[in-house]
């Protein structure tokens, strides 16, 4: 190159080759192949299905199907034939498969999916098998999941069978009430009842599903009762629940009742001698003595504030700590703390994770949201609410979070907002009919229940209402017998409970009342052993757990926070002492995972 001249091409600093993939070329290539088949150009084999011939190219068949590859490569009888009869498939389905081999395109429908899957499996076209499995998996519903599972088992399609099985485990409570389950063969019922992965609240629900299956055809199935109930973990079902079920059986089910009583007596006898048997036998029986893996519940108690006895009002310490209570082993454990200290917060469960929402710290009201993964032990930040809130109500309904009321600055918030994990943002979906804060809140069966609380004049309320987040409708329910703010609210056995709380003339309350949805009025049940306001209340395995709170009702005295816990058994209408927490706390939030 002459002196002073430079190259017109820029210097390439990276000499790696440029690689790419052309979708257009693939489409063009497939299009030419199809045209060659339609014109019967260069076709070297004719596939005869029923009364229709399909002229084809061996090389295309071999490239797309291991079945045809083996047929033409391995010197099988069809190796040199110009016309080959294909059995075990209809001409309509074979035409769809052949179209796919020549184009890479296919339309799977409810009408052709099962037959298409069987044929694709026969011809070893794994792409079509996968598409059909995905199609059927997307169609899984409680009413058809058993049928899809059995179909997958019949044709030995493990991917479909496993997906259907996972769905059955996850939605077992609904599926166990469907005709497909109630008409299952005994062997399949036992197989499902043996699973560690059933998503149930408690073992009684598994027992009830097994009994419903037996009672569907009592005369025919009562002989199977010992086999079908063998996987049931009776030691983790309360005696009260079993006694109640036995008493519900009629005269026509006397033989069932006798058999059940024998099973229960055998388990009671085994429980007495469990500590005396050798380790080998103990390991065989141990799985029946503990809840299923997916039924084991932990209570996560988050934030709040703590104040020791004798401390001043200003000595209260806002917390960011979390305690976990193992409800089976009855032990407390420390969990990782979240970032922002919060009291008067709300909490819910979202996609199997703990979510803490809003609250306050040092007079600063928060709009932030944090979520905890119990598998990775990590806290992460979610998008904040549209408004900062404390003293709010938060609950989870259908895998969405809802926040309502509470203090927003110096005023009570008038909106209901929702967090949808699909779009990852909060949005206002409705307005409250009346302003309130410090109310009890819970979500159940698609509805939000708001109980008591304070109005904008700081007066305690008796009012109770429900909100449907789908229709945006508010409904008045019967008033409480006693005005309550800072009350704990749960639903158990079709009853709405209001536990403890604060009433200005009386201070912290011991009283507990429940609304039977069927009867339509509130009645008092056994009172707490300790008066509690702003306690954390949850339901696990048919028991109400009440944790912490405050009980001082002496005017001008700063109340200390409680570190005790007690539980309510609705079968016996009694409260029992459940020991102490790691930290006394009040205005905390609790969830179950």
N, C-alpha and C positions, 0 to 999 in steps of 0.2 A: 504494500500500500504506500502511495506517495507520501512524503513527509508533510505533516500538517493536516492530512485527511483523517477522518474518523469513520468507523463503521456506521452504516445507517441502521443496523440492528442493535438493540440494547444488549448489554452483556447479561447472559443467563447465569444467575448465581446458584441456581438449583438445577443440576443436570439429571434429576430423576425423570424417568419416562412419564408421560401424561396418559393415565388410564381412565377410561370411562365406559359406561354401559348404555347402549342405545335401545330404549323402549320402542322407538319407531321402527328400528330394524327388525325387532322381534315380531311386532305386529305385521309388518310386511312379509316376513318369512312365513308366519302362520297362515297368512292370507293366500300366499302362493300354494302352500301345501294343501289347503282346503280346496282351492280351485283345481289342482291336479287330481284330487279325489273325486270331485264332482264331475270332471271331464273323463274320469277313468283313465287318465294318462299315466303310463308306467306302473299301473297297479299290477302286483305280482301274486296276489292272493285274494280269494273271495270268501268272506265269512258268512256262513248261512245260519241265520237265527230265525227259528220258526219258519215262515214262508217267505222271508225276505233275505236277499243277498246284499252284502256290504262290501263292494270292491275296495281294497285297501293296499297300503304299502307295508311290506314286512318291516322295513327299517323304522318306520314311524311307530308301528305297534311295539316293536322291540324296545325302542327308546322310551316309550311311555309306560310300558307294563312289564314287570318282571315275569308275569305269567306267560306272555307271548315271547319274551326273550328266551325263557327256558324251552318253550315249544319249538322254536326255530333254530336254536343254537345246539341243543343237546341231542340232535338226531332222533327226536321222538317220531312217532308214527306219522304225524302231520307235517313233518319237516319239508317234504318235497311235494305235498299236495297243493293243487291249484284252488281247490274248494274244500273248506273245513266247516263241519257242523259244530256249532257252539250251543251247548245246552245249559240249563240252570239259570237262564235269564230271559226276560221278555225282549222282543225286538224294540219296544219303546225305550226301555232302560238302556239296552246296549247302544242304541242310537245316541243317547245323551253322553254315554261314556266315550264313544268314538269321536263325537264332536269335541269333547274336551281334549282328547289326545291330539287332535289336529288344530285346536285353537287356543287351548288353555282357558277357555271360558265355560261356565256351567251355571245353570239356574236350579237351585235346590228349593223344593217346595214341600209343604206338609204332605201332599199327595204322593210325591215320589221319593221322599227322603229315606224311608226305611228300606224299600226295595233297592234303591240306588246304593245305599251303604252296604247291603249284602253283596250286590254284584261287584262293587268296587273292591271290596275285600277279597272276593274270589279272584279277580284279575290283578290283585296287589297294586292297585292305583292308590297309593297312600295319600296323595293330595285330596282326592275326592272323599276318602274315608275321613280325613281330618275335617274337611268342610262340612260333611254331614254330621259329624260329632259336635262341631261347634254350633250348627243349626239346631240340633236337638237340645244341646245344653242351654242355649238361649231361650228355648221354649219350656224349660223346666218350671213346673208349678206344683203346689202341694197335691193337686188332684191327679197329676200324670207322672210324677217322679218315680213312683214304684214301677209303673209300666215301662218307662224308659230304662230303668235299672235292669228289669227282667229281660228286656229286649237286648241290652248290651251283654248280659250274661249268656243269653241263648246263642248269640252269634260270636261269642268269645271276643268281644270288642272291649278290651280292658280300658282304653281311654274314656269311652262313653260310660262304662260301668262305674269307674272311679269318680267321674264328675257327678253322676247321678247319686252315688253313695254319699259324697260330700254334701250334696244338697239335702238329702234325706236326714243326715246327721244334724245339719244346721237348722232345719225346719221341722224337726221330729214332732214337736207338740201339735202342729197343725196337721201334719201328714198322718199321725196316728189316729186322727178322727175321720180320715177319708175312707171311702169304700175300698179303694185299692189295698190299703193296709189291713182293714178288717177282714178281707177275703184272701189274704196271703196264705201260702202253705206254712205249716208249723216251722219247718226248718229255716225259712227266711225270717220269720218273726224272731226266733231265738237268735239268729245271727245279728239282727239289728239290736236286740236287747242286750247283747254282750258287748257292744261297742263302748269304748272309753270316750268316744267323740260326740256323744249325744249332747246337743245344746239344750239343757233343761235347767230349770230353777232348782229342782230338788228331785231326789230319788222317788218320791211318792208319785210324781208325774209319770215316771217310767213304769212303776207298778200299776198305775191306773190304766195306762195304754195296754199293758199285758192283760189285765182283767177285762178291759173292753173287748179285746180280741176273743177271749174265752167266752164271754157272755153273749157275743154275737151269734154263736151257735152252741149254746150251753150243752145240750144233750150229746152233740157230736164231739165237743172239744174238752169237756170236763176231765176226761181221762188223761189229757195232756197237761194238766195244771202243774204238776211237779216239774216237768221238763221246761215248760214255758216260764215258770217263776224262778227257776234255778239261777238265772243271771241277775235277779233283783237283789239289791244290797239292803236288805231289811234292817241291819243294825244302824243305818244312817237315816231311817224313817222314824219319826217320833211315834211313841206308843199311843199318844192321843189321836193322831191321824189314823192309825191302824184300827184302833178301837171304834172310832167314828165310822170307818168304812165297813167294818164287820157288822155293826148295828144297822147299817143301811141295807144289808142283804135281806131279801124276803124269804118266805117259807119255801118257795119253789127253788131257791138256791141253797138249800140246807147242806147238800153234799159239798158245794163249793166252800161254804162257811166252815165246815168241819175240816176240810183239807187245808184251808188257810190257817186255821187255828193250830193245826199240827205243825205246819211249816214255821209259824211264829214261835211255838213252844220249842221246836228243835233249835232255832236260832238263839233263843234265850238261854237254852242249856249250853250251846256252844260258846256263847259270850262268857259264861261263868268259868268254863274250862279252858278258854283261849290261852291264858297265860301259862297253863300247865302242859300244853302239848309241845312236841318237839319242833325244832326250827323248820324242818322240811315241810311238815304239815302246816305249820303256821304261815309259811310263805305261799302255800297254795291257797289258803283261805284269806290272806291279807287283803286282796283286792275287793273282797265283799265287805270289808270293814271300813272302807274309806269311800268318799264320793268319787264319781267319775271325773276324769281329768277336766272335761269341759263344763262340769257342774260345780267345781270348787270355786268358792267365792271369797274375794278379799274386799274389805272396806277400806277405802282411801279417805282419810280425814285430813283436810287441807286448810292451812291458814288459820284465820281468826285472831283473837288476841288472848293474852294471858296476864293475870294479875294475882299476885300472892296475897294471902290473908294478911290484913293490916296495912297493905299498900295504899297509897293515895290514888285519887282518880287519875292523876297525871303519870302514875307509875305503870300504867298498862303498856304492854309491849306487843306491837303488831307482828305477826308471824309469817314466815314464808316456808315453814317446815311442813312436812307431810309424814303422817304415820299410817302404816298398813296393818290391818287386823285380819289374821287368818281365821276365818270363822269355823274351820274344822278343828284345827289344832289349838284354837283359842289363845293365840299369842300375838303380841304387838311387835312390829319391826319398824325401824326408821327407813324412809324412802328418800330419794334425792329431793332437795328443796327447789322450789321454783324461783324465778328471778325477782319479782316484785313482792314485797311484803303486802299482805291483804287481810283485812277483816271486813265483815259485812259483805262478803263476796257471794257469788253463786257458782255452782258447779254442775256438770253433766257429763255424760259419756257419749263420745263421738267416734264411731268406727273402732270400738274396743279400746279407746284411749281416754284418760282423765282430762277434762277441760276445766280450768278455773277461769272465771269471768268477772271482770270489774272489781268492786270493793274500794276500800280507802286505806290510806296510810298517811298519818300526820296531817290530817285535814285535806289531803289531796285525793280527789275522787278519780278513779281509774276507768279507762275504756279498754284497756289491754286485755288480751286473752292468751293464755298459755296452755299447752297440751302436753301430756306425759304418756310416753309409750312404755308399758310395763314389761315389754320384751327387751327393749334396748336400754331401759332405765334413763332415758333422755327427755328433757323438757325442750319444747320448741315454741316459737311464737306464731300465733295465728293472726289474721287481720282483726283490728280492733272494732268495737261496736260503733254505731253511728253516734252514740252519746255516752259520756262517762256516767257510771251509775254505781251507787252503793245501797245497801239495804234492799236490793232488788230480788226478784224471783227468777230463777233459771231452772229449766228442765230440758230433757231430751225426749223428742217424739219422732219416731220413724227416721232415725239417724240424722236429725237436724237439731240444732240448739235454738232455744227460745229464751229471750230475756224480756222481762216486763217490769214496769213500775220502778220503785226505788227513788232515791234522791239523785237528781241531776243538778248539781250546783246547789242553789238555795231553794229549789223547787222540786216537787215530786214529778217524775217523768210520766207522761201521758201515753206513751207509745209501747207497742209490742214489736220487737224486732227479731229476725230469724237469721241464723247462719246456716247456709247450705254448703256442705263440703264439695258439692259438684262444681259450683261456680266460685267458691272460696271468697265470699263476701257477705256482710251483714246488710239486711234491708228491712225497712219498716213495713210491716204487713197489716197493722191495725192500730186502733187507738183504744185505750181503756175506757170503760163506761164511767168509772170513778177513780179518782187519784188515790193511790195507796202505796205504802212501803212497809217493810218488816212483816210481810204476810208469809204464811206458809204456802208452799207450792209443790206440786208433783204432777207428773205426766203419766197417764195410764190409758191404754186402749185407744190411742189417737186423740185424747182430750187433755187439756191443761186444767188443773183445779187450783183456784186461788182461795185461801181460807184466812179469814180474819185480817189482821194487820192494823196499820194506823192510817188515818186520813191526813189531809193537809193541816188540820188543827191539832194533830198529835193525839186524837181520841182513838182508843181501841175500838175495833169493829167486830160485829157478829156476822157480817155478810159472808156468803159463800157463793162462788160462781164458777162456771166452767166455760172454757173457750175452745172452739173447734178451729184449728189453724187452716183447715182446708176450706171450710165454708165461711170462715171469719165471723161465726155467730157466737154471741155470748148468751149464756143461759143462767138464770138465777136458780140456786138450790136452797133448801131450807137453812135458815139461820142457825148458827151455833147457840147452845144454851148459855154459854159464858163468853163475854167479849175477850178476845185474845190477840195480842201481837207477839212477835218472836216465837210463834208456835211451830212445832215440827209436824209435817203432814206426809202421810203415806197411804197407799191403797193396799188392802189385804183382804182376800176372800170376799170381793165385791162390797167392801166397806171402806169408807174414807175416814181415816183417823186424824184427830187433832190432839197432839201430845204436848202437855205443859203450856208454856208461854208466859206472857206478862199481862197483868191486869192492874191498872194504877191503884185502885183501892186495896187490892189484896197482895200486890207484889208478884213474885214468881209463883207459878201455879203447879200443884201436884196433880190436878184433875186431868183426866183423859176422856174424850168422848168420841163416838163413832157414828157415822151416817151410813145406815144400811140402805143401799141404793134401791132395793126392792121394797122396803117398808116405807122409806121416804121421810124419816125423822131421826134426830140425833138422840143417842142415849149415852149415859155415863158408863164407863167400864172401870175396872180396878185402877186406882190412882197410882202414880209414881211413888217410889219409896222416898224420893227427894224432890222438892220443888225445883223446877228447872225452867229458865227462860233462855231463848237463843241457843238451845241444844241442837245437836245434829242427829237426825232421825232417818233410818233406812229400814228396809225389809229384806231379810235373807232367810231362805228356807223356812218360810211360814212363821218367822219370829220377827218382832219389831225390836230393833236395837236403838237405844237412846244414849248419846255420848256427850259428856261435858255440859256446857251452859253455865248459868249463874243462878244462885238461889237467895241472895240477900234481899230482904225487903225492908231493911231499916233505912229510913230517910237520912240523907246526907252522909251515908256511909258507903264508901266505894266497895262494890261487891267483888269478892274473889271468884276466880273461875274454878269450875269443878273438873276433877280428873277421873271421876267415876263413870261407870257404864252399867246399864241394866237392860234386861230383855223381857219382852211381853209374849206370853204364849196364849193365843186366842182360844185354844182348846180348853185350857184350864182357867182362863181369866186371871192369871197371876203374873206378877213381876218377879224376876230373880236377879240377884247381884251377879254381875259379870266381871267384877274386878276393876282395876284402874288402868288408865291410859298412860302413855309415856309422859304426856304434858297436859296439864289442865288448860282447857281452851274454851272460848265462847265466840259466838258469831262466826264459827267455822263452816265449812261445807263438806259434805260427805257423798261419795258415790260408791257403787258396787261394780266390781269387775271380776 
